């Protein structure tokens, strides 16, 4: 069966999108440009999100004590050795909030990536309260000569949850930033976390309807992971009943149900997060890597004869 996105895979994959966009294998190369966040530096708050420890998400070559040029060079060597076909890259400014600075400073930070001939585009991870019309106009101009994608950490549609995790913005702020980005024709993706304290699977299923109305191009899903040394670790110790920690099997069942309700126009960039086990306070996934989880998700979709958007299209 050929699905609405044009292939036989049961979800609208980011791999297919990149192949169509560039006509060749393109690898994301993660960069840490030394940014912070407005809920860390006092702009809107301090302490950061209660679940966050960025070191748990960065590859070994990606540290802010190295220049962007050095990270690019080491990252390209790393990916060339791991993926022999990787010959073009997307510079992924990932750590913390990568638009949390005045525009002239941002331009200087991005410049080494934009000038590298092997970099075919940039992906900028940020918070929805760290964007404005001036910055978006710059990205709109930049995308006339290369691929540009803005990734917003939305995390939850529930304002009570956003306050509890010290997010520092509400859902309306995220929706406004996404719509401003879409109005300029800039590729836009959103991140959501399942398992945040006080939320339930039934609520997440209902919230898919809200997500489906957002003018996004791509989406990333993450299961909540309790990271050692975070405020959320202490909260989990004190209030474990408030949390929903997924095993691999019940997460696979859950995310398949989410996917079959999801707008089929959205590219799914990631189904689950992956953190080195040494960082985890609670580890119900063992050493299972993301590629294994992805295989199991696709197998479960086949067993259930379902696909992205099947339920939402029929309802």
Protein Blocks (a to p, Z undefined) as FASTA:
>chain_A
ZZfkopabfbdcfklmmmmmnopacddddddehiacfklnomnoghiaakbcfklmpcfk
lcfkbcfklmmmmmmmmmmmmmmmlcbdcdddfbhjfkbccfklmmmmmmmmmmpmklgb
dcddddfklccfklmmmmmmmmmmbccdddddekpacfklmmmnonopafklmmmmmmmm
mmnopacdddddehiehiafklmmmmmmmmmmpccfbdcdddddddehiaklmmmmmmmm
lpccddfklmmmmmmmmmmmgcfkbccfbfbdcddfklpmbdckljacfklmmmmmmmmm
mmnopaehklmmmZZ
